[in-house]
C-alpha cells in the first residue's frame, strides 16, 4: 500500500483540465493493479493522462486504513499522438489500448468527474445504469453536467456514466440543483 504522498496525481499535467489536453484520447486497459504504476510512468514520459481515484477507508486489526483507489479499476485515460501511444505500449503495463471513437463525448463524460474530484467531494464507483431519469445540473460547479438521479435511503446521488467503459461514478447532490431532461 502506498503512502498518500506516493500516489500519482489524478491528472497530469495536474494544473490543467483534461478538456485542455491536446491530442487523441485513448483508454489503456491495464494489467491487474497497474493503474498507478502506469500513471507514474506517464508522468516521467510527459504523456497527459487522467486516472480518477477515490478514497476507501477500512479497518484492520483496530487500525483505520485509507487507500486511494482507481475509480474505474483497470483503466487509465491518456491523450497524445502516435509517439505517446507507443510510449504507453512500451511500459508493459497494459493489456490493451482501446481507441476512443467519440472524443468529444468521452471528455464530456469525464470532465464532471474531474471537477467533483478537484472539489474534494467523495465520489464512489456506481453500478452502470441503463434506465433512469436523466437530469441536468442547473447550478454550482457541475452546472450543465448531465447524469442520472438515484435515491438512496439517506441521500440523492447524481450518477455520471462513462458509456464506453460501461462504468459509472456518483456524487451526492441536492435535488434542488437538478432539472429533468425531457426525452
Secondary structure, DSSP 8 states (H G I E B T S, - for coil): ---GGGS--SEESTTS-GGG--SEEEEEEESTT-HHHHHHHHHHTT--EE--EEEEEEEETTEEEEEEEESSTTEEEEEE-HHHHHHHHHTT-EEEEEE-S-HHHHHHHHHHHHHHHHTT--EEEE---SSS-EEEE-SSTTTT-EEEEEE-SS-EEEEEEETTTTEEEEEE--GGGEEE---
